[in-house]
Amino acid sequence: MAVVNGAFAPGSVWLVGAGPGDPGLLTLHAAQALAEADVVLHDALISPEILALARGRLESVGKRAGGRRTPQLRIQDRLIVLARQGLRVLRLKGGDPLLFGRGGEEAVALAAAGIAFRVVPGISAASGAAAAAGMPLTHRTLARSVAFATGHDADGRLPEDPDLAVLGCAVDTLVMFMPLRQAPAIAATLLAGGRDPATPAALISDATTPRQVVRRTTLAQLPAAAAAVPRAAPTLLVLGPTVTLADRIGPPAAADATSPGAATPVLRRFV
Ligand SMILES: C[S@@+](CC[C@H](N)C(=O)[O-])C[C@H]1O[C@@H](n2cnc3c(N)ncnc32)[C@H](O)[C@@H]1O
């Protein structure tokens, strides 16, 4: 029972994207849901500034790199139980709920249980990072295609499907979520597929927050650059020709920002 519009009714669940971290990037619908929800089940990556906007009770169901997480089925059961208690239940997810956010699984579970729900899209970390680091995902002459992929599956392995060697060479811009753990395998796969070792790349951590750090590198140097990133920092890999546009439209770069692991703290925020 998907609801497209309407009020946040008691006994319903809203699956809401919280955006990449900057509270200014919440949608108006997300802010409304935070103000009206009786209970908020949220991921670990949601910033304290955003959680502070919640009127209702907070329940954390997330994990941070390698820590314990609430099993997905238990989250889905909890959403159903709380909705059946007549509560307005907000499931708050980082970025967009339908992009590597398991929002699709939760929506299917709610539909099967006969619970009314609504999906409120959010600004993905990919869009937030691209804007805040000055790296357009597409560009009329430099990059006419973009792909989003994940760096590891539920078991921590680089997924075999899709074939990254094919995908990563077929598109101009490749964005990888959770790229750190498998950075050596990602680089080796893309190089084996024929991608140029000199392809510009960037690891963008904590995008859109005051903690944002951009590490510029190349495909060949990606494993070394990834090794320098703290594992707890949510990080995206952007690979492709538009990465170099950051020299003109991104935050000021550090003197040696092209060396592996060179970090550029954000000096200018895009809000
Ligand atoms: C489970 S995925 C969720 C993606 C989310 N649904 C979205 O649309 O952005 C979590 C991963 O997104 C990326 N991520 C989320 N927030 C980020 C941020 N502020 N800066 C950089 N990467 C971020 C990281 O790769 C993190 O490990």
PDBQT file of the ligand as one rigid body, heavy atoms in Angstrom, charges set to zero:
ROOT
HETATM    1  C1  LIG A 301      24.722   1.717   2.773  1.00  0.00    +0.000 C 
HETATM    2  S1  LIG A 301      25.344   2.963   1.730  1.00  0.00    +0.000 S 
HETATM    3  C2  LIG A 301      23.998   4.071   1.735  1.00  0.00    +0.000 C 
HETATM    4  C3  LIG A 301      23.987   5.005   0.539  1.00  0.00    +0.000 C 
HETATM    5  C4  LIG A 301      22.856   6.011   0.608  1.00  0.00    +0.000 C 
HETATM    6  N1  LIG A 301      21.572   5.352   0.506  1.00  0.00    +0.000 N 
HETATM    7  C5  LIG A 301      22.970   7.108  -0.436  1.00  0.00    +0.000 C 
HETATM    8  O1  LIG A 301      22.077   7.250  -1.281  1.00  0.00    +0.000 OA
HETATM    9  O2  LIG A 301      23.941   7.860  -0.381  1.00  0.00    +0.000 OA
HETATM   10  C6  LIG A 301      26.481   3.737   2.822  1.00  0.00    +0.000 C 
HETATM   11  C7  LIG A 301      27.682   4.268   2.051  1.00  0.00    +0.000 C 
HETATM   12  O3  LIG A 301      27.334   5.478   1.377  1.00  0.00    +0.000 OA
HETATM   13  C8  LIG A 301      28.467   6.297   1.308  1.00  0.00    +0.000 C 
HETATM   14  N2  LIG A 301      28.208   7.541   2.049  1.00  0.00    +0.000 N 
HETATM   15  C9  LIG A 301      27.134   7.829   2.792  1.00  0.00    +0.000 A 
HETATM   16  N3  LIG A 301      27.217   9.075   3.284  1.00  0.00    +0.000 NA
HETATM   17  C10 LIG A 301      28.387   9.585   2.817  1.00  0.00    +0.000 A 
HETATM   18  C11 LIG A 301      29.048  10.826   2.964  1.00  0.00    +0.000 A 
HETATM   19  N4  LIG A 301      28.522  11.837   3.682  1.00  0.00    +0.000 N 
HETATM   20  N5  LIG A 301      30.251  10.997   2.360  1.00  0.00    +0.000 NA
HETATM   21  C12 LIG A 301      30.790  10.005   1.607  1.00  0.00    +0.000 A 
HETATM   22  N6  LIG A 301      30.211   8.812   1.440  1.00  0.00    +0.000 NA
HETATM   23  C13 LIG A 301      29.025   8.599   2.034  1.00  0.00    +0.000 A 
HETATM   24  C14 LIG A 301      29.628   5.525   1.923  1.00  0.00    +0.000 C 
HETATM   25  O4  LIG A 301      30.246   4.770   0.890  1.00  0.00    +0.000 OA
HETATM   26  C15 LIG A 301      28.872   4.644   2.894  1.00  0.00    +0.000 C 
HETATM   27  O5  LIG A 301      29.637   3.532   3.269  1.00  0.00    +0.000 OA
ENDROOT
TORSDOF 0
